Amino acid sequence: MTLSLAPAVHATATDTGMVLLDENSGRYWQLNPTGALILHALLDGHSADDAARQLLARHPQLDPAQAGRDVTALIENLLDSQLVAS
């Protein structure tokens, strides 16, 4: 699944991760460094499995199954919030 930011959503890197602003609603979401890493990977065209592998490379102490669940949960939340499109 290839993801892209929704047309009215803008992303800005911060010292603590990333902020997403939805211009249509005026709402913003803050992603921690882990969420930012995952979203960057997905926006760069990597698969969910690739994003989980990147997460594990940065945090080798994580359980691989949990890393996959975390990536899936973030994708679902981003889609549900209409911040990204597939």
Residue pairs with C-beta under 8 A, 6 or more apart in sequence:
1 47
1 48
1 75
1 86
2 45
2 86
3 42
3 43
3 75
3 78
3 84
3 85
3 86
4 43
4 84
4 85
5 11
5 20
5 43
5 83
5 84
5 85
6 22
6 82
6 83
6 84
6 85
8 22
8 23
8 24
9 20
9 21
9 22
9 23
9 83
9 84
10 20
10 21
10 23
11 18
11 19
11 20
11 21
11 39
11 43
12 18
12 19
12 21
13 36
14 30
16 30
16 32
16 33
17 30
17 31
17 32
17 33
17 34
17 35
17 36
18 30
18 31
18 35
18 36
18 39
18 40
19 28
19 29
19 30
19 31
20 28
20 29
20 30
20 31
20 83
21 27
21 28
22 28
22 29
22 82
22 83
29 81
29 83
31 39
34 55
34 59
34 70
35 74
37 51
37 54
37 55
37 58
38 51
38 54
38 55
38 70
38 71
38 74
39 74
39 78
39 84
41 50
41 51
41 54
42 48
42 51
42 75
42 84
46 54
48 68
48 71
48 72
48 75
49 68
51 71
52 64
52 67
52 68
52 70
52 71
55 62
55 67
55 70
55 71
56 62
56 64
56 67
59 67
75 84
78 84
79 86
